Amino acid sequence: MKDFKNMVLKGSAFLMLMVLPALGIAQDATDAPVIKVKSVEYVKGTFENALLINNQTVMNNNVKTLEFLIEHRFGVAKDSRDLFGVYAPANIRLGLTYGITKRISLGFGVTKNKMLYDLQAKVNICKQAKSGGCPVSVTYYGDVARSAQEDDNFLNQESKFKGTNKLSYFHELMIARKITDRLSLQLAGTYSHQNIIDSLYGQHDFYGASFVGRYRFSPQSSVLLEYDFMLNISGVAESVKPKPNIGLGYELSTGSHQFQVFVCTGQGIINQEYRVFNQNDIANWDVLIGFNITRLWDFR
């Protein structure tokens, strides 16, 4: 019995030696100062839409948000014989884009001219913060398009066809800043590639730049401006040299719907088309009327 009591006493002492330091550590942890990490507050509504006339913007779809987009371009407005282009052959693109995460979206679309099927991706690299963060928003956009036209339209110089001849690519890096509650500006560098192209162009790769701006003059209404031009076209033949695209428009937004109506010179709709192949010259008033309609569905 005495041995049993000694064993209990020794065990109790051992437990006390083990528990007391742990209690002290817990007390120290309780008394330690709590470090609070300040969350970054991002600027909202740099642009109302992911698309501004012909140009992508730094804006992206929210996670689990589906966007349906109609892009419509009438013919060049010349005279009343075709109601200033309204009854002329039109170009149309229908597209769907889905927000995979808060910063990444994927999309798919079909354009009437050349029957182009495109896949696109958009990634927000950084977002403009109100304080203590990035002073601008930076976004990457890229797409690949494939034509469904007859194979004979895509023969190489040896009169041979490859499936890859129908492919074209586009990449863009955009930098934007919301200057005030009403004014937002964006600059971008662009890269377009055509796997097969007329020899008059003398190249497959085209670098360019673009500028877009929005001025919101009421809670739902804004004025839109865009300008796109190519940089490395000195070696392109004059007869096919790409002309700059200029656009001026009006935007009406109701939250889940956005409607843009505008005049511009670009008719190709997808980026690598209207930038590389645009022959409408603003100096000759080769302008056309267009509109974009966006509908959003939030599945969160």
C-alpha positions in Angstrom: 0.0 0.0 0.0 2.8 2.3 0.9 4.5 1.6 -2.4 1.2 2.4 -4.2 1.0 5.8 -2.4 4.5 6.7 -3.4 3.8 5.8 -7.0 0.7 8.0 -7.0 2.6 10.9 -5.5 5.5 10.6 -7.9 3.0 10.4 -10.9 1.2 13.5 -9.6 4.5 15.4 -9.3 5.4 14.4 -12.8 2.1 15.5 -14.2 2.4 18.9 -12.5 5.9 19.4 -14.0 4.4 18.7 -17.4 1.2 20.8 -17.1 2.6 23.9 -15.5 4.9 25.0 -18.3 2.2 24.4 -20.8 -0.2 26.6 -18.8 2.5 29.3 -18.8 2.9 29.1 -22.5 -0.8 29.4 -23.0 -0.9 32.4 -20.7 1.9 34.1 -22.7 0.1 33.4 -25.9 -3.0 35.0 -24.5 -1.2 38.1 -23.4 0.7 38.4 -26.7 -0.4 41.4 -28.9 -2.7 40.5 -31.8 -1.4 41.5 -35.2 -4.2 42.6 -37.5 -3.6 42.4 -41.2 -5.3 45.3 -43.0 -7.3 44.1 -45.9 -6.9 45.9 -49.2 -9.9 47.7 -50.6 -10.1 47.6 -54.3 -11.5 50.3 -56.7 -14.8 49.2 -58.2 -16.3 49.9 -61.6 -13.2 51.1 -63.5 -15.3 50.3 -66.5 -18.9 49.2 -66.7 -18.2 46.3 -69.0 -15.5 43.8 -70.0 -15.8 45.2 -73.5 -15.7 48.8 -74.7 -16.8 49.1 -78.3 -14.2 46.8 -80.0 -11.6 46.7 -77.1 -11.4 44.4 -74.1 -11.1 46.2 -70.8 -9.4 45.3 -67.5 -12.8 44.3 -66.1 -13.6 40.6 -65.7 -16.7 38.5 -64.9 -17.3 37.7 -61.3 -16.9 34.1 -60.2 -19.8 32.0 -61.3 -21.2 34.8 -63.6 -22.2 33.9 -67.1 -22.1 36.6 -69.8 -24.0 36.5 -73.1 -22.7 39.0 -75.6 -24.1 40.2 -79.0 -21.7 42.3 -81.1 -23.2 43.7 -84.3 -21.5 45.8 -87.0 -23.5 47.3 -89.9 -21.9 48.0 -93.2 -19.8 51.2 -94.0 -22.1 54.2 -94.0 -21.7 55.6 -97.5 -25.1 56.8 -98.8 -28.9 56.3 -98.6 -28.9 53.4 -101.1 -28.4 51.0 -98.2 -29.7 53.3 -95.5 -26.1 54.4 -94.7 -24.9 50.9 -94.1 -27.8 49.6 -92.0 -29.1 47.4 -94.9 -25.6 46.5 -96.1 -24.1 43.1 -95.2 -23.5 43.1 -91.5 -21.0 41.3 -89.3 -22.1 39.7 -86.0 -20.5 37.8 -83.1 -22.3 35.8 -80.5 -20.3 35.0 -77.3 -20.5 33.3 -73.9 -18.0 34.0 -71.1 -17.9 32.5 -67.6 -16.1 33.6 -64.5 -14.1 30.6 -63.3 -12.6 32.5 -60.3 -12.6 36.1 -59.1 -9.7 36.8 -61.5 -10.0 34.3 -64.3 -12.7 33.9 -67.0 -13.0 31.7 -70.1 -15.1 32.4 -73.2 -16.3 31.1 -76.5 -17.7 32.9 -79.6 -18.6 32.7 -83.2 -18.2 35.6 -85.8 -20.1 35.7 -89.0 -17.4 37.0 -91.3 -15.0 34.2 -92.2 -17.0 32.0 -89.8 -14.5 32.4 -87.0 -14.9 30.2 -83.9 -12.8 31.6 -81.0 -11.7 30.6 -77.5 -10.6 33.4 -75.1 -9.1 33.7 -71.6 -8.8 36.7 -69.4 -6.8 37.1 -66.2 -6.7 40.0 -63.7 -3.0 40.3 -62.7 -3.6 43.1 -60.2 -6.4 45.4 -59.3 -6.3 49.1 -58.5 -6.5 49.7 -54.7 -7.8 52.7 -52.9 -4.7 52.9 -50.8 -1.7 50.7 -49.9 -2.0 48.5 -53.0 -1.5 48.6 -56.7 -2.1 52.1 -58.2 -3.5 50.6 -61.5 -5.3 47.5 -62.7 -3.4 45.1 -65.0 -5.1 42.4 -67.0 -4.1 39.9 -69.6 -6.4 38.8 -72.5 -5.7 36.2 -75.2 -7.7 34.3 -77.8 -7.3 31.7 -80.5 -9.7 31.7 -83.5 -10.3 29.1 -86.3 -12.2 29.7 -89.5 -14.8 27.2 -90.7 -14.5 28.4 -94.3 -13.6 26.1 -97.1 -10.0 24.6 -97.0 -9.2 26.1 -100.4 -9.2 29.5 -98.9 -6.2 28.6 -96.7 -3.7 27.1 -99.1 0.0 27.9 -98.6 2.4 29.1 -101.3 2.8 25.4 -102.4 -1.0 25.1 -102.8 -1.1 22.7 -99.8 -3.5 22.8 -96.9 -2.8 22.2 -93.2 -5.4 22.4 -90.5 -3.3 25.0 -88.6 -3.5 27.4 -91.6 -7.0 28.3 -90.3 -5.7 29.5 -86.9 -5.0 33.0 -85.7 -4.0 34.3 -82.3 -4.2 37.5 -80.2 -2.5 38.6 -76.9 -3.0 41.8 -75.0 -1.7 43.4 -71.8 -3.9 46.2 -70.4 -3.1 48.8 -67.8 -6.0 51.0 -66.6 -6.7 53.5 -63.9 -9.9 54.9 -62.6 -8.9 58.6 -62.4 -12.1 59.9 -60.8 -15.5 58.5 -60.1 -16.4 59.5 -63.6 -13.3 59.1 -65.7 -11.4 55.9 -66.5 -8.5 55.5 -68.9 -6.7 52.4 -70.3 -3.5 51.7 -72.4 -2.6 48.4 -73.9 0.0 46.6 -76.0 -1.2 44.0 -78.5 0.2 41.1 -80.5 -1.7 39.5 -83.4 -0.6 36.5 -85.4 -2.0 35.0 -88.6 -0.8 31.5 -89.5 -1.5 32.2 -93.1 -1.8 35.6 -94.8 -1.4 37.2 -98.2 2.2 37.7 -99.2 1.5 41.5 -99.6 1.6 41.7 -95.8 5.1 40.3 -95.8 4.8 39.1 -92.2 2.7 37.0 -89.8 3.2 38.9 -86.6 1.8 42.3 -85.9 2.4 44.5 -82.8 0.1 47.4 -81.9 -1.3 49.6 -79.2 -4.7 50.8 -78.1 -6.2 53.5 -76.0 -9.7 53.5 -74.5 -11.5 55.9 -72.2 -14.9 56.2 -70.5 -16.5 59.3 -69.0 -19.6 58.5 -66.9 -21.9 61.5 -66.9 -24.9 59.9 -65.0 -25.3 56.8 -62.8 -26.3 54.7 -65.9 -24.8 56.6 -68.9 -21.3 57.0 -70.2 -19.4 58.3 -73.3 -16.9 55.8 -74.8 -13.7 56.4 -76.9 -11.2 54.0 -78.4 -8.2 54.2 -80.7 -6.2 51.3 -82.1 -3.1 51.3 -84.4 -0.4 48.9 -85.6 3.3 49.6 -85.0 5.3 47.3 -87.2 3.7 47.8 -90.6 6.4 49.7 -92.5 7.1 46.6 -94.7 3.4 46.0 -95.5 2.3 46.9 -99.0 0.3 50.2 -99.2 -2.7 48.5 -100.8 -3.3 46.4 -97.7 -1.6 48.4 -95.0 -3.9 48.3 -91.9 -5.7 51.6 -91.0 -6.2 52.7 -87.4 -9.5 52.0 -85.8 -11.3 54.9 -84.1 -14.6 54.5 -82.2 -16.9 56.9 -80.3 -20.0 55.6 -78.5 -22.6 55.8 -75.8 -23.2 53.2 -73.1 -26.3 52.5 -71.0 -26.0 50.2 -68.0 -28.7 48.7 -65.8 -26.5 46.4 -63.8 -27.2 43.0 -65.4 -27.6 44.6 -68.9 -25.2 46.9 -70.8 -26.0 48.4 -74.1 -23.4 50.2 -76.3 -24.2 52.0 -79.5 -21.3 53.6 -81.5 -19.6 54.6 -84.7 -16.2 53.1 -85.5 -14.0 52.2 -88.5 -13.2 48.5 -87.5 -15.6 45.9 -88.8 -13.7 42.6 -88.1 -15.0 42.4 -84.4 -12.4 39.9 -83.1 -9.1 41.6 -82.3 -6.7 40.0 -84.8 -9.2 40.7 -87.6 -10.1 44.3 -87.2 -6.6 45.3 -86.2 -4.7 43.5 -89.0 -7.2 43.7 -91.9 -9.0 47.0 -91.4 -9.1 49.0 -94.6 -11.7 51.6 -93.4 -10.0 55.0 -93.4 -11.3 57.7 -91.1 -9.8 60.3 -93.5 -12.4 59.2 -96.1 -15.2 58.9 -93.5 -15.3 55.1 -93.8 -17.3 54.7 -90.6 -20.0 52.2 -89.6 -22.6 52.0 -87.0 -22.5 49.2 -84.4 -23.9 48.0 -81.1 -23.0 45.6 -78.3 -25.6 44.0 -75.9 -24.4 42.3 -72.8 -26.6 40.2 -70.4 -25.2 38.8 -67.1 -26.5 35.9 -65.0 -25.1 35.5 -61.5 -25.1 31.8 -60.2 -23.5 32.5 -56.8 
